[in-house]
Amino acid sequence: MLLKRSLIKRENGTFETDIEALTYIGQGAPVEKSVLDYISNNFDLSKLCEDILESVIPDWVSLFFQCPVNVKVIDENGKVTGYDNGSYVADIPGSLILTSNFGDDKQILVPNNGSYQILVDGYEKGVYNSQFVGNIDGNWRIIELSNVEITNTSTDTITPELIDGIVTYSTNDSIKDIGIKISYISNFTEYQLIVENISCIGEGSYKIQVLNWTNLNSTTNPSVMLLSDQDGDGIFDSEVSLTNGYVMNQINYSSVFKS
């Protein structure tokens, strides 16, 4: 089989291949045919994708960011994967950096067996979205930070601990708004809780802690705790419990945690 590749040269000198443009010439049939059609006709794509996900993805935690930010992930041994000192590196063992042709999206995969700190540096004014995805015991846990305000002087620090259902967040900005979305997918059932417009004050840190993943849809029992350390002493001294009935209200740390 002769495989004909359609290569597109990127600005940075690397090449990409559009799979929809891939064609092949088979034996005894000197006519170009679509590789996608060949795959579709000869393989069970849903089963193939399922096998790939089950064999590969559970070994990783996926960290997904949408611009305008540079992202650096640091493991407990000080190894770095991401944007560091003007270039991309992947020094964390087993890590992988993926980029998108659509905009400046960045996805970093790191092994699902360690602790990581993420530094997010803005390079222009705007907002970014981040998503932390892990497969824990065959169930998907997803915590997202959305519409996070950023400037070219902003540095946000994020520590995701998906096994414990915790994301800790801090910023050097004086105040900024963020949104959170927490999802849990188990046995084809999705549980979800969304909170918009959380106002975070700089010099402190904030913790999102999932109390019960399968209780996210509840309107009566708390499923998520928001904790605040506004004086930066390392002690979370204020907290708010959330149910799905509460997410329709605006959550403002500066007022909720006012003593």
Backbone as JSON, one array per atom type, in Angstrom:
{
  "sequence": "MLLKRSLIKRENGTFETDIEALTYIGQGAPVEKSVLDYISNNFDLSKLCEDILESVIPDWVSLFFQCPVNVKVIDENGKVTGYDNGSYVADIPGSLILTSNFGDDKQILVPNNGSYQILVDGYEKGVYNSQFVGNIDGNWRIIELSNVEITNTSTDTITPELIDGIVTYSTNDSIKDIGIKISYISNFTEYQLIVENISCIGEGSYKIQVLNWTNLNSTTNPSVMLLSDQDGDGIFDSEVSLTNGYVMNQINYSSVFKS",
  "N": [[0.85, -1.19, 0.0], [0.62, 2.17, -0.88], [1.07, 5.09, 0.77], [-0.02, 8.32, 0.62], [0.98, 11.39, 1.74], [-0.23, 14.5, 2.92], [1.43, 17.26, 3.58], [1.69, 20.09, 5.69], [3.44, 22.99, 6.18], [4.35, 24.51, 9.18], [4.7, 27.8, 10.76], [6.8, 27.7, 12.55], [8.51, 25.9, 11.46], [8.01, 23.2, 11.75], [5.99, 20.32, 10.73], [2.62, 19.47, 9.84], [-0.07, 17.1, 9.47], [-3.03, 16.76, 7.7], [-5.5, 14.65, 8.45], [-7.84, 14.22, 7.07], [-7.11, 14.72, 4.51], [-5.49, 12.71, 3.78], [-4.59, 10.12, 1.55], [-4.59, 6.9, -0.13], [-3.08, 4.39, -2.24], [-4.15, 1.36, -3.22], [-3.26, -2.16, -3.66], [-3.56, -3.43, -6.93], [-5.49, -1.62, -7.55], [-5.25, 1.17, -8.91], [-6.16, 3.72, -7.9], [-6.66, 6.64, -6.1], [-7.64, 6.58, -2.74], [-9.57, 7.47, 0.15], [-8.02, 7.65, 3.32], [-9.42, 7.92, 5.7], [-11.9, 6.83, 4.98], [-11.11, 4.2, 4.58], [-10.34, 3.43, 7.17], [-12.78, 3.72, 8.52], [-14.32, 1.79, 7.23], [-13.08, -0.59, 7.87], [-12.55, -0.84, 10.54], [-13.83, -0.85, 13.9], [-14.57, 2.07, 14.98], [-15.53, 3.3, 17.35], [-15.03, 1.33, 19.26], [-12.27, 1.16, 18.97], [-11.44, 3.75, 19.76], [-12.34, 3.69, 22.38], [-10.74, 1.65, 23.45], [-8.23, 2.85, 23.21], [-8.5, 5.07, 24.92], [-8.97, 3.8, 27.37], [-6.59, 2.45, 27.74], [-4.58, 4.34, 27.72], [-5.24, 7.09, 28.55], [-6.13, 6.92, 31.34], [-3.71, 6.8, 32.68], [-2.75, 9.31, 32.81], [-2.99, 12.75, 33.91], [-4.84, 15.32, 32.56], [-4.11, 18.6, 31.66], [-5.55, 21.41, 30.62], [-5.39, 24.42, 28.83], [-6.59, 27.56, 27.69], [-5.6, 30.35, 25.75], [-4.92, 33.85, 26.86], [-2.08, 32.81, 27.87], [1.02, 31.62, 29.31], [2.13, 28.45, 30.34], [3.44, 26.59, 33.02], [4.34, 23.57, 34.44], [5.18, 22.06, 37.47], [6.71, 19.38, 39.08], [6.88, 17.35, 42.15], [9.56, 16.96, 42.43], [10.77, 19.11, 41.36], [11.01, 19.08, 38.63], [10.22, 20.28, 35.35], [7.58, 20.87, 33.05], [6.39, 22.43, 30.18], [6.15, 25.94, 29.41], [9.16, 27.46, 29.77], [11.54, 29.75, 30.64], [11.51, 30.99, 28.08], [11.15, 28.93, 26.21], [9.7, 25.75, 25.21], [9.64, 22.93, 27.32], [9.88, 19.5, 28.34], [10.38, 18.01, 30.86], [9.4, 16.56, 32.98], [9.13, 13.23, 33.84], [7.45, 11.07, 31.6], [5.66, 13.0, 30.74], [3.78, 15.11, 28.43], [3.37, 17.49, 25.86], [0.8, 19.06, 24.15], [-0.32, 20.91, 21.37], [-2.65, 23.13, 19.77], [-3.99, 23.7, 16.49], [-5.88, 25.57, 16.33], [-6.17, 28.65, 17.35], [-4.43, 29.38, 20.38], [-4.33, 27.18, 22.09], [-3.36, 25.06, 24.79], [-2.31, 21.92, 25.91], [-1.33, 19.85, 28.48], [-0.09, 16.77, 29.39], [0.36, 14.83, 32.23], [1.81, 12.29, 34.35], [-0.46, 10.26, 36.24], [0.17, 10.05, 38.95], [1.36, 11.74, 40.73], [2.17, 14.89, 42.44], [1.46, 18.22, 41.52], [2.39, 21.58, 40.75], [1.11, 24.41, 39.17], [2.1, 27.1, 37.23], [0.79, 29.99, 35.92], [1.25, 32.36, 33.59], [0.31, 35.47, 32.37], [0.34, 36.97, 29.1], [-0.88, 39.01, 27.83], [-3.71, 41.23, 28.1], [-6.78, 39.73, 28.99], [-8.89, 36.83, 29.11], [-8.67, 33.51, 30.47], [-9.25, 29.99, 30.17], [-9.17, 27.02, 32.08], [-8.71, 23.52, 32.46], [-8.86, 20.56, 34.33], [-8.38, 17.23, 34.13], [-8.95, 13.94, 35.11], [-8.75, 10.36, 35.26], [-9.99, 8.48, 37.64], [-9.97, 5.5, 39.22], [-11.51, 4.46, 37.13], [-13.48, 6.35, 36.77], [-14.38, 9.59, 35.61], [-13.03, 12.63, 36.63], [-13.44, 16.04, 36.7], [-12.33, 19.31, 36.92], [-12.86, 22.66, 36.37], [-11.62, 25.94, 35.73], [-12.96, 28.93, 34.77], [-13.17, 31.72, 32.48], [-11.16, 33.34, 33.61], [-9.73, 36.28, 34.65], [-6.94, 38.0, 33.24], [-3.73, 39.61, 32.94], [-0.8, 41.12, 31.4], [0.92, 41.15, 33.5], [0.13, 39.32, 35.29], [0.33, 36.51, 37.47], [-0.76, 33.39, 38.13], [-1.22, 30.76, 40.46], [-1.79, 27.35, 40.55], [-2.88, 24.41, 42.08], [-3.76, 21.33, 41.39], [-5.46, 18.55, 42.78], [-6.73, 15.9, 41.96], [-7.4, 13.35, 42.85], [-8.07, 13.72, 45.51], [-10.02, 15.53, 45.09], [-9.53, 18.32, 45.01], [-8.72, 21.69, 44.24], [-6.37, 24.15, 44.53], [-5.97, 27.64, 44.51], [-4.29, 30.66, 43.7], [-3.39, 34.15, 43.28], [-1.46, 36.91, 41.97], [-2.72, 39.2, 41.35], [-4.7, 42.06, 42.38], [-7.46, 41.76, 42.63], [-9.78, 39.52, 41.14], [-12.15, 37.97, 38.92], [-13.44, 34.69, 38.72], [-14.76, 31.64, 37.34], [-16.16, 28.45, 38.23], [-16.41, 25.0, 37.32], [-17.5, 21.84, 37.98], [-17.29, 18.44, 37.31], [-18.4, 15.04, 37.19], [-18.14, 11.87, 35.94], [-19.6, 8.82, 35.77], [-20.29, 5.49, 35.06], [-21.7, 6.22, 32.72], [-23.22, 8.3, 33.63], [-23.54, 11.72, 34.32], [-22.54, 14.07, 36.7], [-22.85, 17.39, 37.87], [-21.73, 20.64, 38.8], [-21.95, 24.13, 38.79], [-20.46, 27.28, 39.22], [-20.5, 30.74, 38.91], [-18.66, 33.81, 38.49], [-16.88, 34.27, 40.83], [-15.29, 36.3, 43.09], [-11.96, 36.87, 43.64], [-9.51, 37.83, 45.94], [-6.26, 39.2, 45.83], [-3.05, 38.04, 47.14], [-3.95, 36.19, 48.89], [-5.18, 32.79, 49.18], [-7.24, 30.28, 47.64], [-9.42, 27.55, 47.98], [-10.96, 24.91, 46.31], [-12.97, 22.35, 47.13], [-14.16, 19.17, 46.65], [-16.74, 17.57, 48.21], [-18.47, 15.45, 47.83], [-18.62, 13.62, 45.06], [-20.72, 12.35, 43.66], [-22.83, 13.76, 44.47], [-23.15, 16.15, 43.29], [-25.28, 17.13, 41.79], [-27.22, 17.66, 43.62], [-29.69, 19.65, 45.26], [-30.01, 20.17, 47.86], [-28.17, 19.0, 49.68], [-24.88, 19.83, 50.64], [-22.19, 19.72, 48.32], [-19.8, 20.71, 47.54], [-17.08, 22.55, 48.85], [-15.99, 25.84, 49.39], [-13.08, 27.37, 50.28], [-11.25, 29.9, 52.02], [-8.25, 31.75, 52.32], [-7.5, 34.65, 53.1], [-5.59, 36.33, 54.22], [-3.17, 35.26, 53.67], [-1.71, 33.58, 55.38], [-1.48, 30.89, 55.21], [-3.42, 29.39, 56.39], [-6.62, 28.18, 56.01], [-9.3, 29.97, 56.76], [-11.94, 30.61, 56.4], [-15.06, 29.54, 55.06], [-17.41, 28.3, 52.61], [-20.28, 26.44, 51.97], [-21.55, 24.68, 49.16], [-24.44, 23.91, 47.28], [-26.26, 22.52, 44.5], [-28.41, 24.14, 44.17], [-27.53, 26.57, 44.95], [-25.8, 27.63, 43.16], [-26.85, 29.36, 41.33], [-26.72, 31.83, 42.35], [-24.63, 34.72, 42.71], [-21.36, 34.27, 43.79], [-19.31, 35.81, 46.02], [-16.26, 36.18, 47.27], [-15.19, 38.29, 48.8], [-17.35, 39.35, 50.11], [-18.77, 37.16, 51.14], [-16.95, 36.02, 52.88], [-16.48, 38.01, 54.65], [-15.63, 39.25, 57.78]],
  "CA": [[0.0, 0.0, 0.0], [1.35, 3.43, -0.93], [0.36, 6.12, 1.53], [0.36, 9.65, 0.18], [0.76, 12.32, 2.85], [-0.35, 15.92, 2.61], [2.12, 17.95, 4.66], [1.55, 21.53, 5.76], [4.54, 23.51, 6.98], [4.0, 25.54, 10.13], [5.62, 28.93, 10.81], [7.97, 27.35, 13.36], [9.35, 24.97, 10.73], [7.53, 21.83, 11.86], [4.97, 19.97, 9.75], [1.42, 18.81, 10.32], [-0.78, 16.35, 8.45], [-4.49, 16.78, 7.79], [-5.89, 13.26, 8.21], [-8.91, 14.17, 6.08], [-6.52, 14.83, 3.19], [-4.67, 11.53, 3.53], [-5.12, 9.15, 0.59], [-3.71, 5.76, -0.37], [-3.3, 3.63, -3.47], [-4.08, -0.04, -2.85], [-2.79, -3.12, -4.66], [-4.51, -3.79, -7.97], [-6.5, -0.59, -7.73], [-4.47, 2.4, -9.0], [-7.02, 4.88, -7.69], [-6.48, 7.19, -4.76], [-8.8, 6.44, -1.86], [-9.46, 8.18, 1.42], [-7.6, 6.86, 4.47], [-10.51, 7.94, 6.66], [-12.89, 5.85, 4.54], [-10.54, 2.87, 4.82], [-10.43, 3.16, 8.61], [-14.19, 3.58, 8.87], [-14.88, 0.56, 6.67], [-12.37, -1.78, 8.31], [-12.35, -0.86, 11.99], [-14.88, -0.34, 14.76], [-13.93, 3.27, 15.5], [-15.93, 3.54, 18.73], [-14.29, 0.38, 20.1], [-10.87, 1.54, 18.9], [-11.25, 4.92, 20.62], [-12.54, 3.26, 23.77], [-9.55, 0.91, 23.86], [-7.13, 3.8, 23.37], [-8.74, 5.85, 26.13], [-8.84, 2.97, 28.56], [-5.21, 1.99, 27.92], [-3.62, 5.44, 27.79], [-5.65, 8.28, 29.29], [-6.15, 6.78, 32.8], [-2.38, 6.94, 33.25], [-2.39, 10.71, 32.78], [-3.89, 13.84, 34.24], [-4.8, 16.28, 31.47], [-4.2, 20.0, 32.06], [-5.88, 22.09, 29.37], [-5.48, 25.86, 28.99], [-6.83, 28.39, 26.52], [-4.79, 31.55, 25.87], [-3.55, 34.23, 26.53], [-1.2, 32.5, 28.99], [2.06, 30.61, 29.24], [1.88, 27.51, 31.44], [4.57, 25.78, 33.46], [3.96, 22.58, 35.44], [6.34, 21.65, 38.26], [6.39, 18.23, 39.92], [7.42, 17.43, 43.51], [11.02, 16.9, 42.36], [11.26, 20.31, 40.72], [11.04, 18.93, 37.18], [9.31, 21.22, 34.7], [7.05, 20.66, 31.71], [5.64, 23.61, 29.77], [6.91, 27.08, 28.91], [10.14, 27.8, 30.8], [12.67, 30.56, 30.16], [11.44, 31.32, 26.66], [10.97, 27.8, 25.3], [8.93, 24.64, 25.77], [10.41, 21.78, 27.78], [9.07, 18.4, 28.88], [11.35, 17.3, 31.7], [8.72, 15.65, 33.91], [9.07, 11.9, 33.21], [6.14, 10.64, 31.15], [4.78, 14.12, 30.39], [3.6, 15.37, 27.0], [2.77, 18.78, 25.54], [0.04, 19.07, 22.91], [-0.78, 22.24, 20.98], [-3.76, 23.1, 18.82], [-3.9, 24.6, 15.34], [-6.97, 26.53, 16.43], [-5.82, 29.56, 18.43], [-3.2, 29.08, 21.11], [-4.67, 26.25, 23.16], [-2.24, 24.25, 25.26], [-2.7, 20.79, 26.73], [-0.19, 19.15, 29.04], [-0.42, 15.5, 30.04], [1.36, 14.42, 33.21], [1.42, 11.02, 34.96], [-1.52, 10.33, 37.23], [0.68, 9.47, 40.19], [2.21, 12.72, 41.4], [1.62, 16.19, 42.83], [1.95, 19.22, 40.59], [2.05, 22.99, 40.89], [1.02, 25.01, 37.84], [2.26, 28.54, 37.17], [0.12, 30.53, 34.74], [1.69, 33.74, 33.36], [-0.36, 36.14, 31.27], [1.2, 37.78, 28.24], [-1.68, 40.14, 27.38], [-4.96, 41.33, 28.85], [-7.85, 38.9, 28.46], [-9.35, 35.79, 30.03], [-8.28, 32.16, 30.08], [-9.98, 28.86, 30.74], [-8.31, 25.88, 32.38], [-9.46, 22.3, 32.75], [-8.04, 19.5, 34.9], [-9.16, 16.01, 33.88], [-8.28, 12.72, 35.51], [-9.56, 9.15, 35.37], [-9.68, 7.9, 38.95], [-10.71, 4.25, 39.42], [-12.46, 4.26, 36.03], [-14.45, 7.44, 36.73], [-13.77, 10.84, 35.19], [-13.16, 13.79, 37.51], [-13.08, 17.23, 35.92], [-12.5, 20.59, 37.58], [-12.53, 23.72, 35.42], [-11.65, 27.35, 36.08], [-13.38, 29.56, 33.52], [-13.22, 33.19, 32.36], [-10.24, 33.91, 34.6], [-9.15, 37.52, 34.14], [-5.48, 37.93, 33.2], [-3.04, 40.7, 32.27], [0.58, 40.73, 31.11], [1.69, 41.1, 34.75], [-0.52, 38.34, 36.18], [0.83, 35.16, 37.68], [-1.66, 32.58, 38.94], [-0.66, 29.48, 40.88], [-2.87, 26.38, 40.69], [-2.45, 23.07, 42.5], [-4.88, 20.38, 41.3], [-5.32, 17.24, 43.41], [-7.99, 15.32, 41.53], [-7.74, 12.17, 43.65], [-8.74, 14.23, 46.71], [-11.07, 16.47, 44.7], [-9.15, 19.65, 45.49], [-7.91, 22.6, 43.45], [-6.0, 25.35, 45.29], [-5.74, 28.71, 43.54], [-3.88, 31.96, 44.22], [-3.04, 35.08, 42.22], [-0.79, 38.13, 42.41], [-3.6, 40.34, 41.06], [-5.37, 42.57, 43.57], [-8.76, 41.1, 42.67], [-10.19, 39.05, 39.83], [-13.3, 37.08, 38.91], [-13.28, 33.39, 38.07], [-15.89, 30.72, 37.46], [-15.73, 27.05, 38.37], [-17.33, 23.97, 36.87], [-17.02, 20.55, 38.48], [-18.05, 17.36, 36.68], [-18.04, 13.67, 37.55], [-18.79, 10.97, 34.99], [-19.47, 7.44, 36.26], [-21.31, 4.61, 34.5], [-22.45, 6.98, 31.72], [-24.02, 9.33, 34.3], [-22.72, 12.89, 34.6], [-22.95, 14.95, 37.79], [-22.21, 18.65, 37.53], [-22.02, 21.83, 39.58], [-21.35, 25.3, 38.15], [-20.52, 28.55, 39.95], [-19.95, 31.82, 38.1], [-18.34, 35.11, 39.1], [-16.28, 34.27, 42.16], [-14.3, 37.36, 43.18], [-10.82, 36.47, 44.46], [-8.62, 38.91, 46.33], [-4.87, 38.79, 45.77], [-2.24, 37.8, 48.33], [-4.52, 35.06, 49.62], [-5.37, 31.61, 48.34], [-8.6, 29.77, 47.66], [-9.46, 26.11, 47.76], [-12.2, 24.28, 45.89], [-12.88, 20.97, 47.62], [-15.35, 18.36, 46.39], [-17.08, 16.73, 49.35], [-19.15, 14.25, 47.36], [-18.71, 13.74, 43.6], [-22.02, 11.9, 43.15], [-23.86, 14.62, 45.05], [-23.03, 17.46, 42.67], [-26.58, 17.59, 41.28], [-28.15, 17.86, 44.72], [-30.09, 21.02, 45.58], [-30.23, 20.27, 49.31], [-27.0, 18.61, 50.45], [-23.65, 20.42, 50.12], [-21.3, 18.8, 47.63], [-18.53, 21.39, 47.32], [-16.72, 23.56, 49.84], [-15.07, 26.88, 48.97], [-12.35, 27.83, 51.45], [-10.5, 31.13, 51.75], [-7.17, 32.24, 53.18], [-7.32, 35.97, 52.51], [-4.44, 37.05, 54.77], [-1.96, 34.64, 53.19], [-0.91, 32.94, 56.43], [-1.44, 29.45, 54.98], [-4.53, 28.74, 57.1], [-7.93, 28.48, 55.43], [-10.08, 30.31, 57.96], [-13.33, 30.89, 56.07], [-15.56, 28.54, 54.12], [-18.8, 28.37, 52.17], [-20.75, 25.17, 51.4], [-22.37, 24.88, 47.97], [-25.3, 22.89, 46.68], [-26.59, 22.89, 43.13], [-29.4, 25.2, 44.22], [-26.88, 27.81, 45.33], [-24.91, 28.09, 42.11], [-27.5, 30.39, 40.54], [-26.38, 33.1, 42.96], [-23.25, 35.14, 42.55], [-20.55, 34.02, 44.96], [-18.29, 36.84, 46.13], [-15.47, 35.87, 48.46], [-14.96, 39.45, 49.63], [-18.53, 39.58, 50.96], [-19.12, 35.93, 51.83], [-16.0, 35.75, 53.96], [-16.25, 39.23, 55.44], [-15.81, 38.97, 59.21]],
  "C": [[0.88, 1.24, 0.0], [0.51, 4.51, -0.26], [0.88, 7.48, 1.1], [0.0, 10.64, 1.29], [0.68, 13.75, 2.34], [0.25, 16.7, 3.78], [1.93, 19.46, 4.55], [2.65, 22.05, 6.67], [4.05, 24.63, 7.87], [5.03, 26.66, 10.12], [6.89, 28.59, 11.57], [8.86, 26.3, 12.7], [8.93, 23.51, 10.84], [6.4, 21.59, 10.86], [3.77, 19.33, 10.43], [0.75, 18.1, 9.15], [-2.28, 16.43, 8.72], [-4.98, 15.38, 7.45], [-7.01, 13.16, 7.18], [-8.36, 14.23, 4.66], [-5.65, 13.63, 2.84], [-5.35, 10.59, 2.53], [-4.11, 8.01, 0.44], [-4.05, 5.13, -1.71], [-3.09, 2.16, -3.12], [-3.6, -0.92, -4.0], [-3.89, -3.44, -5.66], [-5.59, -2.76, -8.21], [-5.81, 0.77, -7.75], [-5.33, 3.66, -8.93], [-6.84, 5.35, -6.25], [-7.79, 7.05, -3.97], [-8.52, 7.13, -0.54], [-9.03, 7.24, 2.54], [-8.71, 6.81, 5.52], [-11.59, 6.92, 6.3], [-12.4, 4.44, 4.8], [-10.66, 2.5, 6.3], [-11.87, 2.89, 9.01], [-14.77, 2.25, 8.41], [-14.26, -0.71, 7.24], [-12.18, -1.88, 9.83], [-13.6, -0.34, 12.7], [-14.3, 0.87, 15.5], [-14.28, 3.52, 16.97], [-15.18, 2.61, 19.68], [-12.8, 0.74, 20.12], [-10.58, 2.72, 19.82], [-11.38, 4.55, 22.09], [-11.31, 2.52, 24.29], [-8.37, 1.84, 24.1], [-7.29, 4.59, 24.66], [-8.49, 5.04, 27.38], [-7.39, 2.58, 28.81], [-4.24, 3.13, 28.16], [-4.05, 6.54, 28.75], [-5.67, 8.08, 30.8], [-4.79, 6.93, 33.46], [-1.95, 8.4, 33.34], [-3.44, 11.57, 33.46], [-3.73, 14.88, 33.13], [-5.02, 17.68, 32.01], [-4.37, 20.81, 30.79], [-6.06, 23.58, 29.62], [-5.76, 26.51, 27.65], [-6.23, 29.76, 26.78], [-5.58, 32.72, 26.45], [-2.57, 34.01, 27.7], [-0.07, 31.56, 28.56], [1.95, 29.75, 30.49], [3.13, 26.7, 31.72], [4.11, 24.87, 34.58], [5.23, 22.09, 36.14], [5.93, 20.47, 39.14], [7.08, 18.34, 41.28], [8.94, 17.35, 43.56], [11.62, 18.12, 41.68], [11.39, 20.22, 39.22], [9.94, 19.76, 36.54], [8.87, 20.69, 33.34], [6.18, 21.86, 31.37], [6.58, 24.69, 29.27], [7.84, 27.58, 30.0], [11.32, 28.53, 30.17], [12.69, 30.7, 28.64], [11.27, 30.17, 25.7], [10.18, 26.7, 26.0], [9.86, 23.48, 26.13], [9.44, 20.73, 28.3], [9.98, 17.5, 29.7], [10.7, 16.39, 32.73], [8.61, 14.28, 33.23], [7.64, 11.5, 32.85], [5.2, 11.75, 30.75], [4.78, 14.36, 28.88], [2.93, 16.71, 26.83], [2.07, 18.67, 24.19], [-0.39, 20.5, 22.62], [-1.85, 22.09, 19.91], [-3.48, 24.05, 17.66], [-4.95, 25.69, 15.4], [-6.69, 27.43, 17.62], [-4.53, 29.12, 19.1], [-3.5, 28.18, 22.29], [-3.45, 25.4, 23.51], [-2.78, 23.13, 26.13], [-1.44, 20.06, 27.17], [-0.69, 17.89, 29.73], [0.72, 15.13, 30.99], [0.89, 13.12, 33.85], [0.45, 11.2, 36.12], [-1.07, 9.73, 38.57], [1.56, 10.44, 40.96], [1.45, 13.96, 41.79], [2.26, 17.26, 41.95], [1.5, 20.62, 40.99], [2.11, 23.61, 39.5], [1.15, 26.52, 37.97], [1.71, 29.04, 35.84], [0.49, 32.01, 34.62], [0.94, 34.32, 32.17], [0.62, 36.91, 30.42], [0.42, 38.91, 27.56], [-2.98, 40.14, 28.17], [-6.03, 40.48, 28.17], [-8.37, 37.96, 29.52], [-8.84, 34.45, 29.54], [-9.18, 31.15, 30.75], [-8.99, 27.72, 30.99], [-9.17, 24.7, 32.8], [-8.5, 21.22, 33.22], [-8.86, 18.22, 34.88], [-8.34, 14.8, 34.31], [-9.25, 11.56, 35.57], [-9.13, 8.43, 36.64], [-10.58, 6.68, 39.14], [-11.81, 4.06, 38.37], [-13.53, 5.33, 35.92], [-13.73, 8.76, 36.41], [-14.08, 11.95, 36.19], [-12.63, 15.01, 36.77], [-13.35, 18.47, 36.76], [-12.01, 21.67, 36.62], [-12.56, 25.08, 36.11], [-11.93, 28.1, 34.78], [-13.4, 31.08, 33.63], [-12.37, 33.87, 33.42], [-9.57, 35.14, 34.0], [-7.62, 37.47, 34.26], [-4.93, 39.18, 32.53], [-1.6, 40.24, 32.02], [1.48, 40.77, 32.34], [1.13, 40.07, 35.72], [0.26, 37.04, 36.26], [-0.12, 34.45, 38.63], [-0.97, 31.25, 39.26], [-1.8, 28.53, 41.18], [-2.28, 25.04, 41.08], [-3.64, 22.13, 42.44], [-4.55, 19.05, 41.98], [-6.62, 16.48, 43.16], [-8.39, 14.1, 42.36], [-8.49, 12.59, 44.91], [-9.84, 15.23, 46.38], [-10.79, 17.89, 45.11], [-8.4, 20.4, 44.39], [-7.65, 23.83, 44.32], [-5.52, 26.4, 44.3], [-5.3, 29.98, 44.26], [-3.43, 32.84, 43.06], [-2.29, 36.27, 42.81], [-1.59, 39.38, 42.06], [-4.33, 40.78, 42.32], [-6.75, 41.96, 43.73], [-9.11, 40.64, 41.26], [-11.38, 38.11, 40.0], [-12.94, 35.79, 38.2], [-14.61, 32.64, 38.16], [-15.36, 29.31, 37.64], [-16.84, 26.14, 37.85], [-16.74, 22.63, 37.28], [-17.91, 19.45, 37.91], [-17.5, 16.01, 37.13], [-18.83, 12.74, 36.64], [-18.52, 9.54, 35.43], [-20.62, 6.62, 35.7], [-22.27, 5.36, 33.59], [-23.41, 7.99, 32.35], [-23.1, 10.49, 34.65], [-23.36, 13.72, 35.71], [-22.18, 16.25, 37.61], [-22.68, 19.77, 38.45], [-21.26, 23.0, 38.96], [-21.53, 26.52, 39.04], [-19.84, 29.6, 39.09], [-19.61, 33.03, 38.98], [-17.93, 35.02, 40.57], [-15.21, 35.36, 42.16], [-13.2, 36.96, 44.14], [-9.92, 37.67, 44.71], [-7.19, 38.39, 46.36], [-4.23, 38.65, 47.13], [-2.81, 36.71, 49.22], [-4.59, 33.86, 48.7], [-6.76, 31.05, 48.6], [-8.59, 28.3, 47.31], [-10.86, 25.68, 47.38], [-12.09, 22.82, 46.28], [-14.2, 20.26, 47.41], [-15.58, 17.44, 47.59], [-17.67, 15.4, 48.91], [-19.39, 14.38, 45.86], [-20.1, 13.36, 43.09], [-23.17, 12.72, 43.71], [-23.88, 16.0, 44.4], [-24.36, 18.01, 42.19], [-27.57, 17.93, 42.38], [-28.44, 19.35, 44.95], [-30.27, 21.22, 47.09], [-28.96, 19.97, 50.11], [-25.73, 19.2, 49.83], [-22.76, 19.36, 49.47], [-19.91, 19.39, 47.41], [-18.32, 22.43, 48.41], [-15.74, 24.54, 49.21], [-14.41, 27.44, 50.22], [-11.46, 29.0, 51.07], [-9.43, 31.37, 52.8], [-6.78, 33.61, 52.65], [-6.11, 36.72, 53.06], [-3.11, 36.38, 54.4], [-1.1, 33.96, 54.24], [-0.86, 31.42, 56.29], [-2.55, 28.69, 55.67], [-5.84, 29.16, 56.45], [-8.91, 28.7, 56.57], [-11.52, 30.67, 57.67], [-13.79, 29.89, 55.02], [-17.03, 28.77, 53.8], [-19.15, 27.02, 51.56], [-21.69, 25.46, 50.23], [-23.23, 23.66, 47.67], [-25.65, 23.37, 45.28], [-27.66, 23.97, 43.09], [-28.79, 26.55, 44.49], [-26.08, 28.41, 44.19], [-25.56, 29.15, 41.23], [-27.2, 31.77, 41.1], [-24.93, 33.45, 42.69], [-22.51, 34.92, 43.86], [-19.42, 35.04, 44.97], [-17.52, 36.61, 47.41], [-15.34, 37.09, 49.38], [-16.15, 39.76, 50.54], [-18.88, 38.33, 51.76], [-18.23, 35.7, 53.04], [-15.71, 36.98, 54.82], [-16.58, 38.95, 56.91], [-16.59, 40.08, 59.91]]
}
